Amino acid sequence: MLRPQKIPISQIYVPTERRKTLHPDTVRVIAESIVENGQQTPIQVRFDGKRYILVEGLHRLEAVKWLGETTIDGYIVQAKRH
């Protein structure tokens, strides 16, 4: 079973294709929810040996950044094998 870990935001890389799906209004709504209720769902990242690569949770990541946090709760998952 995966357990959430505190991941340094500065070590998370967001692939370019992922950034294109960002919606600022969604980030604002999620940030407000985090302030009121805390982060309910951890993001998912994979570690490539140097940095963490975002797999899932772009809007949560951006909301936490917007709130000025330096870490985020996340699951470290394995890369999919084809």
N, C-alpha and C positions, 0 to 999 in steps of 0.2 A: 504494500500500500504506500502510495506517495504521501509524503509529508511536506507541507509548505515550508520554504526556507526564506530567510531574508536575503534578497539579492541586491547588490549595489546597482542603482540605476545607471551610473556612469559606465558600467561594464556591459550594458545591454545594447546590442546592435539591432536596429530595425531595418530589414531589407527594403530597398527602394520601392518595390512593388507593393509592399504592405503600407508604406506611407501614403500612397495614392488613395487608400480607402478611408483616410481619416476625416471625420466629421466634427468640427469644433463644437457644435451644439450638443452632440452626444458626450463629448469630453466634459463640458460644463455640467450636464445633468449627473454624470457619474461622479464628478468631483463633489457635487453637493451631497450625493448619497453617501460617499465615503466620509465626509465631515459628520454627517448625522449618524451613520450606522457602522462605520469602519469598512475596510475592504472585505467584502463577503466572498469573493471568488478569486483565488490566486491566478496569476498569469501563468503561461507555460513557456519555458525557454529550453533550449538545448545548449550544451557547452561544447565548443569546438576545439578546446585545448587552450584557447587564448581569451575568448570572450563568450558571453551568452548571446545566443541568437533568438530573437522573439519568434515564437511559434503561434501563440494565441494570446490576445489581450491588449491590443494596441491602444484602445480607448481608455482602458484602466491604467495602463502605463502612462499615457499622456496626462490623465487626470491627476495621478499621484505626483508627476513632475510639476504640474501646474500648482499643486498645493505646497510645493517646496520641499517635498520629502527627498531623502537621499537613498532610501531602500524601498523595496516593494516585496510583498509576499508572492512567491512563485514556486511552481513545481519544475524540477529539472527532469526533462523527458529525454528519451533516446531518439535519435534521428531515425526516420522510417527507412527500412531497407527495401529496395525494389527487387 
